């Protein structure tokens, strides 16, 4: 077999849940769906795995004894390198919108309430992975003051140093970068997100402004267009 004939690498998922039955069921289902799956029973073993292995996506249960999924997500986003950019899907029986928003603020890419259909979990995982791989039309880097955004690579830098983005934040910036200086409807940006009401987009915009703007309260580059949505205004 030549290298060109080699089968594609199975995408590697980390599933973290303290419930043995749910963890085993998820591992079996996702393995049958074609993924390589590693499972952990809590935050401590998950940290060890994330420190030694590369994952394409992590699935965290929120309600776990000891370290919960919120804390684990916060820790992961503080890590340097590729591990800190690992997309996160959160699972929980707590379905209040406040919990969903809290997860997004900490850097989660999506949020699924229990109980859920396994097929919906699979579709959400595929959607996150697809966003991570999507390449926008065109190329080049957009200047955003001290920052620069390379839409093709999905990278935000400041002074040559990479600024960590979640896959949801990359997807949002890419959408805005397709039509710079033009307003994009908030509901269009929210389509397919964890909260189609648009609140998830608002949270991501707030997070991005802290990373891009000199004064996030008076944004120069990621602007609000009243009654419409948001606009990216590069130099």
Backbone bond lengths (Angstrom), bond angles and torsions (degrees), N, CA, C in turn:
res aa  C-N    CA-C-N  psi(-1)  N-CA   C-N-CA  omega(-1)  CA-C   N-CA-C  phi
1 X - - - 1.469 - - 1.518 109.23 -
2 X 1.316 117.70 130.06 1.453 121.99 176.43 1.521 109.34 -80.81
3 X 1.367 114.93 166.50 1.460 118.31 178.53 1.520 110.68 -61.64
4 X 1.326 117.68 -34.60 1.461 120.60 -178.41 1.511 112.20 -69.50
5 X 1.357 115.80 -21.55 1.466 119.91 -179.33 1.522 112.23 -92.62
6 X 1.344 117.33 -4.17 1.455 120.26 -176.56 1.524 110.31 -65.86
7 X 1.339 117.03 142.18 1.468 119.29 179.13 1.515 110.41 -65.90
8 X 1.333 118.25 151.62 1.469 120.35 179.64 1.523 110.70 -64.62
9 X 1.327 116.47 149.81 1.452 121.75 179.65 1.525 110.00 -66.08
10 X 1.329 116.09 131.33 1.465 119.41 176.46 1.520 108.62 -67.54
11 X 1.310 116.89 132.53 1.454 120.80 179.82 1.532 109.69 -69.22
12 X 1.320 114.53 136.58 1.462 121.29 -170.53 1.520 110.53 -100.10
13 X 1.322 116.87 121.18 1.458 122.89 -179.05 1.521 110.23 -111.54
14 X 1.337 115.46 145.27 1.463 121.74 171.34 1.520 107.92 -110.87
15 X 1.327 117.16 123.50 1.469 123.01 177.95 1.526 108.37 -110.62
16 X 1.343 116.47 122.40 1.463 121.15 -178.61 1.526 108.70 -120.71
17 X 1.333 116.33 113.92 1.467 121.71 -179.54 1.515 107.71 -155.66
18 X 1.330 117.40 134.55 1.465 120.52 -178.08 1.518 112.48 -79.26
19 X 1.336 117.97 -13.94 1.466 122.08 179.33 1.539 108.86 -83.50
20 X 1.335 116.65 111.88 1.468 120.70 -175.92 1.521 112.04 -57.54
21 X 1.329 116.58 -41.70 1.469 120.17 -176.22 1.524 110.94 -65.92
22 X 1.341 116.24 -47.91 1.464 119.45 -179.73 1.523 110.75 -64.68
23 X 1.331 116.04 -42.23 1.467 120.12 -179.50 1.530 110.98 -60.26
24 X 1.319 116.85 -44.15 1.472 120.41 -179.25 1.529 110.99 -68.07
25 X 1.347 116.76 -39.88 1.464 119.97 178.99 1.529 111.23 -64.07
26 X 1.335 116.56 -42.95 1.457 120.10 179.27 1.524 110.85 -64.19
27 X 1.318 116.14 -43.00 1.460 119.34 -179.90 1.524 111.04 -61.97
28 X 1.339 116.30 -44.09 1.466 120.05 179.68 1.530 111.28 -64.42
29 X 1.329 117.13 -45.38 1.467 120.90 -177.33 1.525 111.25 -64.70
30 X 1.313 116.82 -46.51 1.460 120.63 -176.75 1.526 111.39 -71.34
31 X 1.324 116.83 -31.54 1.469 119.70 175.15 1.526 109.98 -65.18
32 X 1.328 116.68 -43.04 1.465 120.56 177.28 1.524 111.55 -63.00
33 X 1.342 116.58 -27.73 1.463 121.04 179.36 1.527 111.98 -78.93
34 X 1.329 116.91 -2.52 1.462 119.73 174.64 1.514 115.75 105.44
35 X 1.345 116.91 6.13 1.458 119.84 179.95 1.525 110.35 -93.18
36 X 1.316 115.30 156.15 1.457 122.09 166.03 1.518 105.59 -90.77
37 X 1.329 118.21 124.87 1.467 121.13 -171.91 1.521 110.63 -124.28
38 X 1.337 114.86 129.12 1.457 122.21 171.36 1.523 107.05 -115.64
39 X 1.326 116.87 136.95 1.465 120.73 -175.66 1.522 110.67 -118.82
40 X 1.341 115.03 149.90 1.460 121.73 176.78 1.517 108.49 -138.79
41 X 1.345 116.42 148.65 1.464 121.46 -174.93 1.518 113.06 -92.41
42 X 1.322 118.86 -0.75 1.459 119.83 -179.00 1.511 111.97 -178.47
43 X 1.343 115.54 -175.28 1.450 121.31 -173.80 1.516 113.95 -66.03
44 X 1.344 118.42 -42.62 1.464 121.03 -176.36 1.529 112.19 -62.03
45 X 1.357 119.05 -52.06 1.468 118.17 177.59 1.525 112.70 -65.23
46 X 1.341 117.06 -31.31 1.468 119.85 177.35 1.521 110.89 -63.86
47 X 1.328 117.21 -42.10 1.469 120.67 178.39 1.527 110.83 -60.65
48 X 1.321 116.24 -42.86 1.468 119.40 179.82 1.524 110.82 -62.01
49 X 1.329 116.38 -42.85 1.467 120.30 -179.74 1.528 111.04 -65.98
50 X 1.334 116.63 -43.25 1.464 120.64 -179.26 1.521 111.69 -66.94
51 X 1.330 116.96 -23.17 1.454 120.40 178.54 1.511 113.65 -82.40
52 X 1.343 116.88 -14.84 1.467 119.52 -175.81 1.521 114.33 -120.35
53 X 1.329 118.40 -19.97 1.452 121.84 -176.84 1.524 110.81 -123.25
54 X 1.327 116.08 154.02 1.464 121.40 174.93 1.527 109.07 -96.25
55 X 1.336 115.65 132.09 1.458 121.16 179.28 1.532 109.67 -121.71
56 X 1.333 116.05 144.79 1.457 120.71 176.17 1.522 111.25 -81.45
57 X 1.337 117.15 -23.27 1.464 121.64 -179.54 1.519 108.81 -166.19
58 X 1.337 116.30 146.97 1.461 121.82 176.54 1.520 109.73 -119.71
59 X 1.326 116.32 138.71 1.462 123.36 176.32 1.523 107.10 -112.62
60 X 1.344 116.67 112.98 1.461 121.43 -177.30 1.523 110.48 -110.47
61 X 1.339 117.01 129.83 1.453 120.71 167.19 1.527 107.55 -76.89
62 X 1.315 118.04 140.05 1.461 120.55 -178.86 1.522 110.96 -79.55
63 X 1.326 117.43 -49.24 1.469 121.71 -172.74 1.527 110.56 -85.96
64 X 1.336 116.09 87.49 1.457 121.54 177.72 1.520 108.79 -127.52
65 X 1.342 117.79 144.86 1.465 119.52 176.21 1.522 109.99 -66.10
66 X 1.317 116.67 150.71 1.455 119.70 -177.46 1.518 109.59 78.84
67 X 1.308 116.63 -114.75 1.459 120.84 -179.92 1.523 110.17 -89.03
68 X 1.335 117.40 121.49 1.465 119.62 -179.85 1.526 110.63 -86.01
69 X 1.332 115.56 176.06 1.451 120.47 -176.84 1.516 114.07 -65.23
70 X 1.346 117.26 -31.53 1.459 120.40 176.95 1.532 110.71 -62.18
71 X 1.333 115.51 -48.85 1.459 120.68 -178.94 1.527 111.08 -63.97
72 X 1.325 116.20 -39.37 1.463 120.66 -179.96 1.532 110.78 -65.84
73 X 1.320 116.49 -39.63 1.462 120.17 177.51 1.522 111.16 -65.14
74 X 1.324 116.37 -43.64 1.465 120.50 178.32 1.523 110.51 -59.35
75 X 1.337 116.85 -45.35 1.466 120.99 178.33 1.525 110.91 -60.47
76 X 1.335 116.81 -44.29 1.458 120.77 -177.66 1.522 111.17 -61.64
77 X 1.331 117.28 -42.02 1.467 120.64 -178.43 1.529 112.18 -68.61
78 X 1.321 117.08 -16.17 1.461 120.25 178.68 1.529 112.32 -87.74
79 X 1.341 116.70 -6.48 1.459 120.49 -178.35 1.524 111.05 -80.10
80 X 1.316 116.14 148.51 1.459 121.55 177.78 1.523 110.49 -87.62
81 X 1.325 115.72 161.28 1.454 120.16 176.64 1.518 113.01 79.92
82 X 1.341 115.14 -164.67 1.464 120.66 -174.13 1.519 112.92 -66.25
83 X 1.339 117.84 -29.85 1.468 118.91 -177.23 1.524 111.28 -62.84
84 X 1.342 117.77 -36.98 1.459 120.98 -179.62 1.510 113.64 -67.70
85 X 1.344 116.73 -18.53 1.459 121.19 -179.60 1.527 112.65 -96.42
86 X 1.337 117.38 1.44 1.464 120.91 -178.02 1.525 110.65 -58.74
87 X 1.330 118.75 124.36 1.468 120.23 177.63 1.526 111.00 -60.41
88 X 1.341 115.46 146.73 1.470 120.99 -178.06 1.523 110.03 -127.26
89 X 1.330 115.87 129.71 1.458 123.49 170.54 1.518 107.11 -112.01
90 X 1.333 117.20 125.14 1.456 121.13 -177.24 1.527 110.59 -100.82
91 X 1.340 115.52 138.87 1.461 122.78 178.01 1.518 109.13 -118.13
92 X 1.331 116.79 133.18 1.452 118.22 178.62 1.510 111.68 -163.83
93 X 1.325 115.08 155.20 1.463 121.01 173.80 1.512 110.48 -80.83
94 X 1.341 117.13 -11.28 1.466 121.55 178.96 1.526 107.57 -87.03
95 X 1.323 116.18 106.01 1.466 120.53 -172.95 1.522 113.21 -105.87
96 X 1.340 118.28 7.65 1.453 119.43 179.19 1.514 110.15 -61.81
97 X 1.350 116.08 145.14 1.457 119.78 -177.83 1.522 111.40 -60.96
98 X 1.341 117.46 -31.47 1.454 120.10 178.75 1.516 112.39 -61.00
99 X 1.333 116.66 -37.26 1.467 120.27 177.83 1.523 110.82 -69.56
100 X 1.333 116.69 -38.26 1.467 119.86 177.76 1.525 110.18 -62.43
101 X 1.327 116.18 -44.64 1.453 120.46 -179.47 1.525 110.45 -65.42
102 X 1.334 117.42 -39.16 1.463 120.57 178.10 1.522 110.63 -60.37
103 X 1.330 116.31 -43.09 1.457 119.84 178.02 1.518 112.21 -61.64
104 X 1.320 117.09 -41.56 1.465 121.30 178.75 1.523 110.99 -65.71
105 X 1.314 117.18 -40.10 1.461 120.45 178.84 1.521 111.22 -60.57
106 X 1.314 116.25 -33.39 1.457 120.52 -179.33 1.520 112.48 -82.45
107 X 1.348 116.70 -7.49 1.454 119.45 174.91 1.510 116.14 111.40
108 X 1.351 118.13 11.07 1.467 119.76 175.71 1.528 109.83 -70.85
109 X 1.331 116.38 152.66 1.462 121.27 -178.99 1.523 112.43 -96.25
110 X 1.322 117.35 -24.96 1.459 120.46 178.62 1.516 108.05 -160.17
111 X 1.351 115.85 170.66 1.456 121.86 -170.26 1.518 107.55 -149.36
112 X 1.319 117.81 125.56 1.458 121.65 -177.91 1.521 109.43 -128.62
113 X 1.352 115.89 123.67 1.455 120.48 -178.10 1.524 112.60 -83.87
114 X 1.324 116.16 145.33 1.458 122.17 175.03 1.519 109.29 -88.35
115 X 1.331 118.65 146.76 1.468 126.10 -4.13 1.523 110.73 -77.73
116 X 1.320 117.03 156.54 1.459 121.30 -179.46 1.529 109.45 -140.21
117 X 1.305 114.74 158.56 1.454 120.48 175.62 1.534 108.84 -81.11
118 X 1.325 118.63 133.50 1.464 120.11 179.26 1.532 112.83 -54.07
119 X 1.316 116.67 -33.77 1.460 119.56 -179.87 1.531 111.02 -65.37
120 X 1.349 116.88 -36.36 1.463 119.10 178.16 1.526 110.39 -66.93
121 X 1.332 117.08 -40.09 1.460 120.03 175.87 1.521 110.40 -58.20
122 X 1.322 116.77 -45.41 1.461 120.94 -179.88 1.521 111.25 -61.85
123 X 1.323 117.31 -42.83 1.463 121.11 -179.99 1.525 111.17 -64.07
124 X 1.323 117.30 -39.77 1.464 120.25 179.43 1.527 111.07 -68.14
125 X 1.328 116.65 -40.08 1.464 120.06 176.54 1.522 110.48 -61.14
126 X 1.333 115.83 -46.52 1.470 119.95 179.94 1.524 110.72 -61.90
127 X 1.332 117.49 -37.77 1.465 120.71 -179.90 1.521 111.15 -65.16
128 X 1.328 117.22 -42.44 1.465 120.63 178.55 1.523 110.16 -64.13
129 X 1.319 117.14 -45.92 1.464 120.50 -180.00 1.521 111.60 -64.62
130 X 1.323 116.33 -35.49 1.470 120.10 178.07 1.521 110.60 -66.35
131 X 1.329 117.44 -41.12 1.464 120.27 177.13 1.516 110.83 -61.80
132 X 1.328 115.99 -35.47 1.462 119.96 -178.90 1.523 111.62 -68.27
133 X 1.333 116.88 -25.90 1.455 121.00 -176.06 1.518 113.50 -100.45
134 X 1.333 116.93 -17.75 1.467 119.73 -176.54 1.517 111.18 -59.37
135 X 1.321 115.74 136.67 1.458 122.37 175.09 1.520 108.32 -114.88
136 X 1.328 117.98 125.92 1.452 119.83 -179.69 1.511 111.56 -73.51
137 X 1.323 115.54 162.16 1.443 120.03 175.50 1.520 108.11 -69.57
138 X 1.333 114.78 147.63 1.449 119.11 179.61 1.510 109.83 82.34
139 X 1.327 117.54 -167.98 1.452 121.27 -177.27 1.506 109.08 -167.50
140 X 1.324 114.96 -162.13 1.446 119.34 -179.69 1.505 111.64 87.98
141 X 1.328 114.21 169.43 1.454 121.34 -177.13 1.516 110.11 -110.60
142 X 1.329 116.86 138.49 1.452 122.31 178.41 1.526 109.41 -98.13
143 X 1.332 116.36 131.92 1.452 121.36 179.30 1.523 110.06 -85.48
144 X 1.331 115.74 125.36 1.461 122.58 -179.93 1.525 107.79 -125.96
145 X 1.327 116.11 65.84 1.455 120.41 -176.93 1.506 110.73 67.08
146 X 1.337 115.59 -122.88 1.458 120.30 179.50 1.523 112.22 -72.69
147 X 1.332 116.58 -11.68 1.465 121.71 -178.12 1.525 111.23 -106.43
148 X 1.327 115.09 163.65 1.458 121.97 173.54 1.521 107.61 -140.60
149 X 1.340 116.52 139.39 1.457 120.85 179.09 1.514 109.53 -117.60
150 X 1.326 117.02 118.47 1.455 123.62 175.17 1.526 106.90 -94.28
151 X 1.340 115.46 102.56 1.464 119.92 -174.60 1.516 111.95 -65.99
152 X 1.326 117.30 -36.13 1.464 119.87 -177.76 1.524 110.76 -66.49
153 X 1.307 116.68 -41.81 1.460 120.38 -179.32 1.525 112.42 -88.92
154 X 1.333 116.77 -13.38 1.459 120.29 -178.72 1.514 112.56 68.03
155 X 1.356 116.29 38.19 1.454 120.73 -175.50 1.527 111.37 -120.60
156 X 1.312 115.16 134.15 1.459 122.16 173.61 1.522 107.26 -110.58
157 X 1.339 116.35 128.55 1.455 120.71 -179.00 1.521 110.22 -128.44
158 X 1.320 114.77 156.76 1.462 121.93 174.52 1.521 107.44 -138.86
159 X 1.337 116.57 116.20 1.461 120.23 -177.47 1.507 112.97 60.30
160 X 1.326 116.80 31.96 1.458 121.29 -179.49 1.510 114.88 84.19
161 X 1.332 117.12 -7.37 1.465 121.73 179.19 1.521 110.12 -95.47
162 X 1.332 116.42 135.02 1.458 121.27 -179.59 1.528 111.16 -71.61
163 X 1.338 115.92 137.17 1.457 122.28 175.30 1.527 107.49 -106.08
164 X 1.311 116.20 127.11 1.464 120.65 -174.77 1.528 111.36 -67.58
165 X 1.340 115.82 130.48 1.458 122.61 176.26 1.519 109.16 -125.74
166 X 1.330 117.15 145.44 1.455 119.88 169.20 1.527 108.45 -78.06
167 X 1.313 116.56 163.53 1.467 119.22 178.88 1.523 111.03 -63.63
168 X 1.338 117.28 -33.17 1.462 120.12 177.47 1.522 110.46 -65.52
169 X 1.321 117.43 -38.19 1.463 121.10 178.36 1.517 111.07 -68.85
170 X 1.331 116.72 -39.77 1.471 120.57 176.14 1.528 110.21 -60.45
171 X 1.340 115.67 -45.94 1.466 119.92 -178.84 1.527 110.77 -61.30
172 X 1.344 117.38 -40.47 1.457 120.83 -179.98 1.529 111.07 -66.06
173 X 1.323 116.98 -46.18 1.463 119.79 178.94 1.524 111.29 -62.45
174 X 1.315 116.79 -38.29 1.465 120.11 178.82 1.521 111.26 -63.62
175 X 1.342 116.01 -41.83 1.466 118.93 177.76 1.520 111.11 -59.61
176 X 1.322 116.51 -44.75 1.463 120.87 -179.12 1.523 111.31 -70.23
177 X 1.339 116.86 -33.36 1.462 121.04 -177.31 1.525 112.47 -72.20
178 X 1.332 117.15 -18.77 1.472 119.18 178.88 1.519 111.63 -65.16
179 X 1.338 116.27 -30.58 1.469 120.62 -179.03 1.522 109.03 -133.20
180 X 1.340 118.33 69.11 1.464 120.47 -178.43 1.520 111.83 -59.23
181 X 1.333 115.23 144.31 1.461 124.41 -179.61 1.531 112.97 70.74
182 X 1.331 117.39 5.96 1.464 120.94 177.69 1.526 109.28 -115.89
183 X 1.327 116.54 138.92 1.456 120.79 179.14 1.532 110.79 -70.50
184 X 1.332 115.47 139.17 1.461 121.92 176.67 1.528 107.68 -116.75
185 X 1.324 115.31 128.78 1.455 120.51 -177.40 1.529 111.57 -57.37
186 X 1.321 115.58 134.49 1.465 122.16 -178.79 1.521 112.04 -58.98
187 X 1.327 118.11 -39.33 1.450 121.22 -179.97 1.530 111.64 -70.34
188 X 1.325 116.41 -30.62 1.464 119.43 175.27 1.525 109.95 -67.62
189 X 1.325 116.32 -40.61 1.457 120.61 177.61 1.529 111.26 -65.49
190 X 1.336 116.28 -31.20 1.464 120.88 -176.57 1.523 112.75 -82.10
191 X 1.319 116.94 -13.71 1.456 120.30 -175.47 1.527 110.60 -57.93
192 X 1.310 117.27 123.85 1.459 121.77 178.82 1.515 114.55 82.47
193 X 1.345 117.27 2.29 1.464 119.79 -179.94 1.518 110.57 -84.56
194 X 1.351 116.34 177.26 1.457 121.35 -178.90 1.520 111.84 -64.62
195 X 1.335 117.60 -26.57 1.467 121.56 -178.97 1.521 108.67 -134.81
196 X 1.342 118.34 93.07 1.464 121.46 -176.63 1.526 114.50 -63.90
197 X 1.353 117.39 -5.20 1.463 119.38 175.91 1.517 111.52 -71.75
198 X 1.329 116.87 -15.55 1.459 121.08 179.82 1.517 113.44 103.90
199 X 1.325 118.50 -9.67 1.469 119.91 -178.85 1.521 111.31 -64.73
200 X 1.334 116.74 -34.83 1.464 119.41 178.61 1.522 110.58 -63.21
201 X 1.331 116.58 -39.26 1.464 120.60 177.58 1.521 110.18 -62.77
202 X 1.330 117.28 -43.00 1.460 121.08 179.59 1.531 111.01 -60.19
203 X 1.332 116.50 -41.40 1.462 120.55 179.34 1.525 110.44 -64.33
204 X 1.340 116.30 -44.08 1.458 120.13 -179.48 1.525 111.50 -65.36
205 X 1.333 117.33 -38.82 1.463 120.73 177.11 1.527 110.04 -62.06
206 X 1.332 117.13 -43.47 1.465 120.91 178.62 1.528 110.85 -59.94
207 X 1.329 116.43 -43.70 1.470 120.70 179.11 1.522 110.72 -64.89
208 X 1.321 117.15 -42.70 1.463 120.67 -178.93 1.527 111.43 -65.69
209 X 1.317 116.92 -38.59 1.468 119.36 179.02 1.531 110.90 -61.71
210 X 1.310 117.89 -36.37 1.465 120.38 178.07 1.523 111.10 -64.77
211 X 1.330 116.51 -26.90 1.458 120.26 -178.56 1.531 112.58 -89.35
212 X 1.345 116.69 -27.80 1.462 120.87 -172.55 1.526 112.41 -102.41
213 X 1.314 116.88 -46.14 1.459 121.79 -168.01 1.531 112.61 -82.76
214 X 1.339 116.33 144.93 1.460 120.93 171.20 1.527 110.18 -68.14
215 X 1.346 115.72 -36.95 1.461 121.65 176.65 1.529 108.05 -129.91
216 X 1.336 117.62 94.59 1.468 120.23 -176.77 1.526 113.75 -57.47
217 X 1.335 117.97 -24.74 1.462 120.20 -179.73 1.531 112.36 -79.69
218 X 1.325 116.73 -14.68 1.465 121.79 175.76 1.526 107.94 -130.85
219 X 1.332 117.08 69.93 1.468 121.11 -171.61 1.523 113.38 -64.53
220 X 1.312 115.41 135.13 1.464 121.95 177.16 1.525 111.70 -99.15
221 X 1.333 117.38 -33.05 1.460 120.98 -171.27 1.530 113.65 -106.91
222 X 1.316 117.96 -35.74 1.466 121.67 178.28 1.520 106.76 -110.14
223 X 1.322 114.60 92.17 1.462 121.35 -167.61 1.530 112.17 -98.33
224 X 1.321 115.63 148.29 1.455 122.44 171.38 1.526 108.99 -89.35
225 X 1.323 116.33 131.70 1.463 121.68 174.60 1.522 106.15 -109.64
226 X 1.310 116.35 107.11 1.462 120.99 -172.94 1.524 111.68 -57.30
227 X 1.326 114.44 134.52 1.455 120.70 178.40 1.511 114.37 77.30
228 X 1.339 117.31 -3.22 1.473 120.08 -178.52 1.522 110.40 -123.35
229 X 1.318 116.20 -71.81 1.456 119.58 -176.59 1.518 111.04 174.12
230 X 1.336 116.38 -119.47 1.445 120.60 -175.33 1.531 110.60 -134.53
231 X 1.337 114.90 159.11 1.458 121.47 -179.36 1.532 108.60 -140.39
232 X 1.339 116.55 137.31 1.452 122.23 173.78 1.533 107.10 -96.38
233 X 1.336 116.23 124.03 1.468 120.87 -175.77 1.519 109.68 -120.63
234 X 1.337 118.16 79.32 1.463 120.58 179.43 1.529 111.50 -69.14
235 X 1.338 115.77 164.32 1.470 120.87 178.98 1.537 110.43 -63.87
